[in-house]
Amino acid sequence: MASVGEARAASPLDNITEAHVKTALTADKGSEADLVSWSIIDFTKEGDNFATIVTSVSVTFSLAGKESKTSYVIKLKPPLPPGEVLSAFFSSIFKKEAEFFREILPLLNAELTTRGLGCLRMAKWFYTSLNKDEEMIFLEDLRSRGFKTFDRKKGMDVAHATLVLQELAKLHAASLLLKATAPEQDLADRFTHIKVDWMNFPENVKKHFNCMFSTYFMCSSELLHNMEGYEVAKQWLARHKNNSIDLLELQLVRNSKFDVLCHGDCWINNVLFRYNEDGDPVEVMLLDLQWSRVASPATDLNFLLYTSLHGNDRKANWRDLLSSYYDTFRGVMKAGERNMPFTLEELHQEYRDKMEYGIIYSTTLLAFSLGEREDAPDIINMKEDDMPNLLEQTRHVTSNMMENNQDYRSRFFALFDDLNHREPRCHSIV
């Protein structure tokens, strides 16, 4: 039986049943595996996850007369009442990730493996339930293979970022190999949920997130208020404090030259690394595909490099990092006997053109990355009435970090240094 504490209040974890565990076990170990016992083992903390609830289950099973143990990570949809503003939103992105693991990932891996390339570095998928109140995804527990989270307060160095970019390149290029199997069809039209994005969220959801982004824009404006040399950044923040979602939409407008399947949420919180005996990163795993979409690869590149690297490291190495990304992308396309859709120089320009995309998200995630878990906003349970409190909390946290956290100061100013010195071809909403 599941070892769910009797005193614990009802939660989505209570909806995990023996039948769910058995189905995942069979998919993993085969029909001859017999479930002996199982127990839920929580391992995440408040502030670790923004859009799903993540837990794990420890399993004892018998196979061929031998008793063994394994474990699975389980992602669950947040239990919001139908009337809540974000209920439909969380339901949509949960279905998006379920679709990716069950339908899209096997197709991508088939394109890679038939050409002698390895599978994408993501957790194995075993089972999905989309039944009401039982929405859950069972995935491989990558901790059993030695993968670890990276300290989000440190910021990625070049070695870590290179591994992530190479895997993003493999994902992006594999999507073009998949597209080539039905070139007359838009890649986004081949699947049901991949098209769900900012552009087609209900207006009340867009308004909710616009208010949240505005909070961070307002706090950033206050932090820059008395700083000289940031007039362009101040004007940009003032111009977009009430239309940040419109600006994100503009950055996501599709261009056929750069259409690929993107991760959508690739940053330091959504990757795991495995290390050698010397402590060097040797392998990465990409997590959390709730935001997967067809878009420009530059949205993934900017999201990663702006949210996850220190400003000096990004500025000094972005060309080399993009070259590593490009070489991996080109290697996959060559194996698939396909032409590259863009040159390295065109990728450089596209990266610069999408700079605002990375800055917007870094503005909202920087305090969380370098701060404490208890300071992270509870997006799952946030209501419209909570926005004034969020503003005051964020104002307090960011001003305190600006005063006492040198890494925060450095990374914050690096964001807006880039904005001040961007090339004229970067576009904004006027």
MORASUL-V314958 format. One record per residue. RES is the residue in one letter. SS is DSSP state (H for helix, E for strand, L for the rest). OMEGA is omega in radians with two decimals (NA if undefined). BURIAL is I if it has 9 or more other ideal C-beta (glycine too) atoms within 8 Angstrom, else O. Layout:
BEGIN
res:RES ss:SS omega:OMEGA burial:BURIAL
res:RES ss:SS omega:OMEGA burial:BURIAL
END
This chain:
BEGIN
res:M ss:L omega:3.12 burial:O
res:A ss:L omega:-3.12 burial:I
res:S ss:L omega:3.10 burial:O
res:V ss:L omega:-3.07 burial:O
res:G ss:L omega:-3.09 burial:O
res:E ss:L omega:-3.07 burial:O
res:A ss:L omega:-3.09 burial:O
res:R ss:L omega:3.14 burial:O
res:A ss:L omega:3.13 burial:O
res:A ss:L omega:-3.11 burial:O
res:S ss:L omega:3.09 burial:O
res:P ss:H omega:3.12 burial:I
res:L ss:H omega:3.13 burial:I
res:D ss:H omega:-3.12 burial:O
res:N ss:H omega:3.06 burial:I
res:I ss:L omega:-3.06 burial:I
res:T ss:L omega:3.10 burial:O
res:E ss:H omega:3.13 burial:I
res:A ss:H omega:3.10 burial:O
res:H ss:H omega:-3.10 burial:I
res:V ss:H omega:3.13 burial:I
res:K ss:H omega:-3.13 burial:I
res:T ss:H omega:3.10 burial:I
res:A ss:H omega:3.13 burial:I
res:L ss:H omega:3.13 burial:I
res:T ss:H omega:3.12 burial:I
res:A ss:H omega:-3.09 burial:O
res:D ss:H omega:-2.98 burial:I
res:K ss:H omega:-3.13 burial:I
res:G ss:L omega:-3.04 burial:O
res:S ss:L omega:-3.13 burial:O
res:E ss:L omega:-3.13 burial:O
res:A ss:L omega:3.12 burial:I
res:D ss:E omega:3.10 burial:O
res:L ss:E omega:3.12 burial:I
res:V ss:E omega:3.13 burial:O
res:S ss:E omega:3.11 burial:O
res:W ss:E omega:3.12 burial:I
res:S ss:E omega:3.11 burial:O
res:I ss:E omega:3.12 burial:I
res:I ss:L omega:3.10 burial:I
res:D ss:L omega:-3.14 burial:O
res:F ss:L omega:3.10 burial:O
res:T ss:L omega:-3.14 burial:O
res:K ss:L omega:3.10 burial:O
res:E ss:L omega:-3.13 burial:O
res:G ss:L omega:3.14 burial:I
res:D ss:L omega:-3.02 burial:O
res:N ss:L omega:-3.10 burial:O
res:F ss:L omega:-2.93 burial:O
res:A ss:L omega:3.09 burial:I
res:T ss:L omega:3.01 burial:I
res:I ss:E omega:-3.08 burial:I
res:V ss:E omega:3.07 burial:I
res:T ss:E omega:3.09 burial:I
res:S ss:E omega:3.10 burial:I
res:V ss:E omega:3.07 burial:I
res:S ss:E omega:-3.01 burial:I
res:V ss:E omega:2.95 burial:I
res:T ss:E omega:-3.10 burial:I
res:F ss:E omega:3.12 burial:I
res:S ss:E omega:3.13 burial:I
res:L ss:E omega:3.14 burial:I
res:A ss:L omega:3.08 burial:O
res:G ss:L omega:-3.14 burial:O
res:K ss:E omega:3.12 burial:O
res:E ss:E omega:-3.11 burial:O
res:S ss:E omega:3.12 burial:O
res:K ss:E omega:2.99 burial:O
res:T ss:E omega:3.10 burial:I
res:S ss:E omega:3.12 burial:I
res:Y ss:E omega:2.97 burial:I
res:V ss:E omega:-3.12 burial:I
res:I ss:E omega:3.05 burial:I
res:K ss:E omega:-3.08 burial:I
res:L ss:E omega:3.09 burial:I
res:K ss:L omega:3.10 burial:I
res:P ss:L omega:-3.09 burial:I
res:P ss:L omega:3.12 burial:O
res:L ss:L omega:3.08 burial:I
res:P ss:L omega:-3.10 burial:O
res:P ss:L omega:-3.08 burial:O
res:G ss:L omega:-3.12 burial:O
res:E ss:L omega:-3.03 burial:O
res:V ss:L omega:-3.06 burial:I
res:L ss:L omega:-3.10 burial:I
res:S ss:H omega:-3.13 burial:I
res:A ss:H omega:3.13 burial:O
res:F ss:H omega:-3.12 burial:I
res:F ss:H omega:3.08 burial:I
res:S ss:H omega:-3.10 burial:I
res:S ss:H omega:-3.08 burial:I
res:I ss:H omega:3.04 burial:I
res:F ss:H omega:3.10 burial:I
res:K ss:H omega:3.11 burial:I
res:K ss:H omega:-3.14 burial:I
res:E ss:H omega:3.10 burial:I
res:A ss:H omega:3.12 burial:I
res:E ss:H omega:-3.11 burial:I
res:F ss:H omega:-3.07 burial:I
res:F ss:H omega:-3.04 burial:I
res:R ss:H omega:-3.02 burial:I
res:E ss:H omega:-3.00 burial:I
res:I ss:H omega:-3.09 burial:I
res:L ss:H omega:3.10 burial:I
res:P ss:H omega:3.12 burial:O
res:L ss:H omega:3.09 burial:I
res:L ss:H omega:-3.13 burial:I
res:N ss:H omega:3.09 burial:I
res:A ss:H omega:3.11 burial:O
res:E ss:H omega:-3.12 burial:I
res:L ss:H omega:-3.03 burial:I
res:T ss:H omega:3.11 burial:I
res:T ss:L omega:3.12 burial:O
res:R ss:L omega:3.07 burial:I
res:G ss:L omega:3.11 burial:O
res:L ss:L omega:-3.14 burial:O
res:G ss:L omega:3.10 burial:O
res:C ss:L omega:3.01 burial:O
res:L ss:L omega:-3.09 burial:I
res:R ss:L omega:3.09 burial:I
res:M ss:E omega:3.14 burial:I
res:A ss:L omega:3.02 burial:I
res:K ss:L omega:3.10 burial:O
res:W ss:E omega:-3.12 burial:I
res:F ss:E omega:-3.05 burial:I
res:Y ss:E omega:3.03 burial:I
res:T ss:E omega:2.95 burial:I
res:S ss:E omega:3.06 burial:O
res:L ss:L omega:3.07 burial:O
res:N ss:L omega:-3.13 burial:O
res:K ss:L omega:-3.12 burial:O
res:D ss:L omega:3.09 burial:O
res:E ss:L omega:-3.12 burial:I
res:E ss:L omega:-3.10 burial:I
res:M ss:E omega:3.11 burial:I
res:I ss:E omega:3.07 burial:I
res:F ss:E omega:-3.12 burial:I
res:L ss:E omega:3.04 burial:I
res:E ss:E omega:3.04 burial:I
res:D ss:L omega:-3.03 burial:I
res:L ss:H omega:3.09 burial:I
res:R ss:H omega:-3.13 burial:O
res:S ss:H omega:3.09 burial:O
res:R ss:H omega:3.03 burial:O
res:G ss:L omega:3.11 burial:O
res:F ss:L omega:-3.05 burial:I
res:K ss:E omega:3.00 burial:I
res:T ss:E omega:3.08 burial:O
res:F ss:L omega:-3.14 burial:I
res:D ss:L omega:-3.05 burial:O
res:R ss:L omega:-3.14 burial:I
res:K ss:L omega:-3.08 burial:O
res:K ss:L omega:-2.99 burial:O
res:G ss:L omega:-3.11 burial:I
res:M ss:E omega:2.95 burial:I
res:D ss:L omega:-3.06 burial:O
res:V ss:H omega:-3.10 burial:I
res:A ss:H omega:3.12 burial:O
res:H ss:H omega:-3.10 burial:I
res:A ss:H omega:3.14 burial:I
res:T ss:H omega:3.11 burial:I
res:L ss:H omega:-3.12 burial:I
res:V ss:H omega:-3.12 burial:I
res:L ss:H omega:3.11 burial:I
res:Q ss:H omega:3.13 burial:I
res:E ss:H omega:3.03 burial:I
res:L ss:H omega:3.12 burial:I
res:A ss:H omega:3.13 burial:I
res:K ss:H omega:3.08 burial:I
res:L ss:H omega:-3.10 burial:I
res:H ss:H omega:-3.11 burial:I
res:A ss:H omega:3.11 burial:I
res:A ss:H omega:3.13 burial:I
res:S ss:H omega:3.08 burial:I
res:L ss:H omega:3.03 burial:I
res:L ss:H omega:3.10 burial:I
res:L ss:H omega:3.13 burial:I
res:K ss:H omega:-3.10 burial:I
res:A ss:H omega:3.10 burial:I
res:T ss:H omega:3.06 burial:O
res:A ss:H omega:-2.98 burial:O
res:P ss:L omega:-3.13 burial:O
res:E ss:L omega:-3.07 burial:O
res:Q ss:L omega:3.04 burial:O
res:D ss:L omega:-3.11 burial:O
res:L ss:H omega:-3.12 burial:I
res:A ss:H omega:-3.12 burial:I
res:D ss:H omega:-3.11 burial:O
res:R ss:H omega:-3.08 burial:O
res:F ss:L omega:-2.99 burial:I
res:T ss:L omega:-2.93 burial:O
res:H ss:L omega:-3.09 burial:I
res:I ss:L omega:-3.08 burial:I
res:K ss:L omega:-3.14 burial:I
res:V ss:L omega:-3.05 burial:I
res:D ss:L omega:-3.13 burial:O
res:W ss:H omega:-3.02 burial:I
res:M ss:H omega:-3.13 burial:O
res:N ss:H omega:2.97 burial:O
res:F ss:L omega:3.00 burial:I
res:P ss:L omega:-3.07 burial:O
res:E ss:H omega:-3.13 burial:O
res:N ss:H omega:3.09 burial:O
res:V ss:H omega:3.12 burial:I
res:K ss:H omega:3.12 burial:I
res:K ss:H omega:-3.14 burial:O
res:H ss:H omega:-3.12 burial:I
res:F ss:H omega:3.08 burial:I
res:N ss:H omega:3.10 burial:I
res:C ss:H omega:-3.13 burial:I
res:M ss:H omega:3.10 burial:I
res:F ss:H omega:3.14 burial:I
res:S ss:H omega:3.10 burial:I
res:T ss:H omega:-3.11 burial:I
res:Y ss:H omega:3.07 burial:I
res:F ss:H omega:-3.13 burial:I
res:M ss:H omega:3.13 burial:I
res:C ss:H omega:3.10 burial:I
res:S ss:H omega:3.10 burial:I
res:S ss:H omega:3.14 burial:I
res:E ss:H omega:-3.14 burial:I
res:L ss:H omega:-3.14 burial:I
res:L ss:H omega:-2.93 burial:I
res:H ss:L omega:-3.07 burial:O
res:N ss:L omega:-3.11 burial:O
res:M ss:L omega:3.11 burial:O
res:E ss:L omega:3.07 burial:O
res:G ss:L omega:-3.10 burial:O
res:Y ss:L omega:-3.09 burial:I
res:E ss:H omega:3.12 burial:O
res:V ss:H omega:3.14 burial:O
res:A ss:H omega:3.13 burial:I
res:K ss:H omega:3.13 burial:I
res:Q ss:H omega:3.13 burial:O
res:W ss:H omega:3.13 burial:I
res:L ss:H omega:3.13 burial:I
res:A ss:H omega:-3.09 burial:O
res:R ss:H omega:-3.01 burial:I
res:H ss:H omega:-3.07 burial:I
res:K ss:L omega:-3.14 burial:I
res:N ss:L omega:-3.13 burial:O
res:N ss:L omega:-3.09 burial:I
res:S ss:H omega:3.13 burial:I
res:I ss:H omega:3.07 burial:I
res:D ss:H omega:3.13 burial:O
res:L ss:H omega:3.07 burial:I
res:L ss:H omega:3.10 burial:I
res:E ss:H omega:3.13 burial:I
res:L ss:H omega:3.13 burial:I
res:Q ss:H omega:-3.10 burial:I
res:L ss:L omega:3.06 burial:I
res:V ss:L omega:-2.99 burial:O
res:R ss:L omega:3.07 burial:I
res:N ss:L omega:-3.00 burial:O
res:S ss:H omega:3.12 burial:O
res:K ss:H omega:-3.03 burial:O
res:F ss:H omega:3.13 burial:I
res:D ss:E omega:3.00 burial:I
res:V ss:E omega:3.00 burial:I
res:L ss:E omega:-3.08 burial:I
res:C ss:E omega:3.03 burial:I
res:H ss:L omega:3.05 burial:I
res:G ss:L omega:-3.06 burial:I
res:D ss:L omega:-3.03 burial:I
res:C ss:L omega:3.09 burial:I
res:W ss:L omega:-2.95 burial:I
res:I ss:H omega:-3.11 burial:I
res:N ss:H omega:-3.01 burial:O
res:N ss:H omega:3.06 burial:I
res:V ss:E omega:3.02 burial:I
res:L ss:E omega:-3.14 burial:I
res:F ss:E omega:2.97 burial:I
res:R ss:E omega:-3.00 burial:I
res:Y ss:E omega:3.03 burial:I
res:N ss:L omega:-3.07 burial:O
res:E ss:L omega:3.12 burial:O
res:D ss:L omega:3.13 burial:O
res:G ss:L omega:3.12 burial:O
res:D ss:L omega:3.10 burial:O
res:P ss:E omega:-3.10 burial:I
res:V ss:E omega:-3.13 burial:O
res:E ss:E omega:-3.14 burial:I
res:V ss:E omega:2.98 burial:I
res:M ss:E omega:3.10 burial:I
res:L ss:E omega:-3.13 burial:I
res:L ss:L omega:2.88 burial:I
res:D ss:L omega:-3.10 burial:I
res:L ss:L omega:-3.12 burial:I
res:Q ss:L omega:-3.05 burial:I
res:W ss:L omega:-3.13 burial:I
res:S ss:L omega:-3.07 burial:I
res:R ss:E omega:2.95 burial:I
res:V ss:E omega:-3.08 burial:I
res:A ss:E omega:3.08 burial:I
res:S ss:E omega:3.06 burial:I
res:P ss:H omega:-3.13 burial:I
res:A ss:H omega:3.06 burial:I
res:T ss:H omega:3.07 burial:I
res:D ss:H omega:-3.10 burial:I
res:L ss:H omega:3.12 burial:I
res:N ss:H omega:3.13 burial:I
res:F ss:H omega:-3.11 burial:I
res:L ss:H omega:-2.99 burial:I
res:L ss:H omega:3.13 burial:I
res:Y ss:H omega:-3.10 burial:I
res:T ss:H omega:-2.89 burial:I
res:S ss:H omega:3.14 burial:I
res:L ss:E omega:2.96 burial:I
res:H ss:L omega:-3.05 burial:I
res:G ss:H omega:-3.12 burial:I
res:N ss:H omega:3.12 burial:O
res:D ss:H omega:3.12 burial:I
res:R ss:H omega:-3.09 burial:I
res:K ss:H omega:-3.07 burial:I
res:A ss:H omega:-2.93 burial:O
res:N ss:H omega:-2.99 burial:I
res:W ss:H omega:3.12 burial:I
res:R ss:H omega:3.11 burial:O
res:D ss:H omega:3.13 burial:O
res:L ss:H omega:3.11 burial:I
res:L ss:H omega:3.07 burial:I
res:S ss:H omega:3.08 burial:I
res:S ss:H omega:3.07 burial:I
res:Y ss:H omega:-3.06 burial:I
res:Y ss:H omega:-3.14 burial:I
res:D ss:H omega:3.11 burial:I
res:T ss:H omega:3.10 burial:I
res:F ss:H omega:-3.11 burial:I
res:R ss:H omega:3.11 burial:I
res:G ss:H omega:3.10 burial:O
res:V ss:H omega:-3.14 burial:I
res:M ss:H omega:3.11 burial:I
res:K ss:H omega:3.12 burial:O
res:A ss:H omega:3.11 burial:I
res:G ss:L omega:-3.14 burial:I
res:E ss:L omega:3.10 burial:O
res:R ss:L omega:3.10 burial:I
res:N ss:L omega:3.04 burial:O
res:M ss:L omega:-3.13 burial:O
res:P ss:L omega:-3.11 burial:O
res:F ss:L omega:3.08 burial:O
res:T ss:L omega:3.09 burial:O
res:L ss:H omega:3.13 burial:O
res:E ss:H omega:3.10 burial:O
res:E ss:H omega:3.08 burial:I
res:L ss:H omega:3.09 burial:I
res:H ss:H omega:-3.12 burial:I
res:Q ss:H omega:3.13 burial:I
res:E ss:H omega:3.08 burial:I
res:Y ss:H omega:3.14 burial:I
res:R ss:H omega:-3.14 burial:I
res:D ss:H omega:-3.12 burial:I
res:K ss:L omega:-3.09 burial:I
res:M ss:H omega:-3.09 burial:I
res:E ss:H omega:3.13 burial:I
res:Y ss:H omega:3.12 burial:I
res:G ss:H omega:-3.11 burial:I
res:I ss:H omega:3.12 burial:I
res:I ss:H omega:-3.09 burial:I
res:Y ss:H omega:3.11 burial:I
res:S ss:H omega:3.08 burial:I
res:T ss:H omega:-3.11 burial:I
res:T ss:H omega:-3.01 burial:I
res:L ss:H omega:-3.03 burial:I
res:L ss:H omega:-3.13 burial:I
res:A ss:H omega:3.09 burial:I
res:F ss:H omega:-3.09 burial:I
res:S ss:H omega:-3.04 burial:I
res:L ss:H omega:-3.09 burial:I
res:G ss:L omega:-3.12 burial:I
res:E ss:L omega:-3.10 burial:O
res:R ss:H omega:-3.08 burial:O
res:E ss:H omega:3.11 burial:O
res:D ss:H omega:-3.11 burial:I
res:A ss:L omega:3.12 burial:I
res:P ss:L omega:3.11 burial:I
res:D ss:L omega:-3.03 burial:O
res:I ss:L omega:-3.08 burial:I
res:I ss:L omega:-3.06 burial:I
res:N ss:L omega:-3.06 burial:O
res:M ss:L omega:3.10 burial:I
res:K ss:L omega:-3.12 burial:O
res:E ss:H omega:-3.13 burial:O
res:D ss:H omega:-3.11 burial:O
res:D ss:H omega:-3.03 burial:O
res:M ss:H omega:3.09 burial:I
res:P ss:H omega:3.10 burial:O
res:N ss:H omega:3.11 burial:O
res:L ss:H omega:3.13 burial:I
res:L ss:H omega:-3.12 burial:I
res:E ss:H omega:3.12 burial:O
res:Q ss:H omega:-3.13 burial:I
res:T ss:H omega:3.09 burial:I
res:R ss:H omega:-3.14 burial:I
res:H ss:H omega:-3.08 burial:O
res:V ss:H omega:-3.06 burial:I
res:T ss:H omega:3.12 burial:I
res:S ss:H omega:3.10 burial:I
res:N ss:H omega:3.14 burial:I
res:M ss:H omega:3.10 burial:I
res:M ss:H omega:-3.10 burial:I
res:E ss:H omega:-2.94 burial:O
res:N ss:H omega:-3.06 burial:O
res:N ss:L omega:-3.08 burial:I
res:Q ss:H omega:3.11 burial:O
res:D ss:H omega:3.11 burial:I
res:Y ss:H omega:3.14 burial:I
res:R ss:H omega:-3.09 burial:I
res:S ss:H omega:-3.09 burial:I
res:R ss:H omega:3.11 burial:I
res:F ss:H omega:-3.11 burial:I
res:F ss:H omega:3.12 burial:I
res:A ss:H omega:3.10 burial:I
res:L ss:H omega:-3.00 burial:I
res:F ss:H omega:2.92 burial:I
res:D ss:H omega:3.12 burial:I
res:D ss:H omega:-3.13 burial:I
res:L ss:H omega:3.13 burial:I
res:N ss:H omega:-3.02 burial:I
res:H ss:L omega:3.13 burial:O
res:R ss:L omega:3.13 burial:I
res:E ss:L omega:-3.07 burial:O
res:P ss:L omega:-3.06 burial:O
res:R ss:L omega:3.05 burial:O
res:C ss:L omega:-3.03 burial:I
res:H ss:L omega:3.07 burial:O
res:S ss:L omega:2.98 burial:I
res:I ss:L omega:-3.12 burial:O
res:V ss:L omega:NA burial:O
END
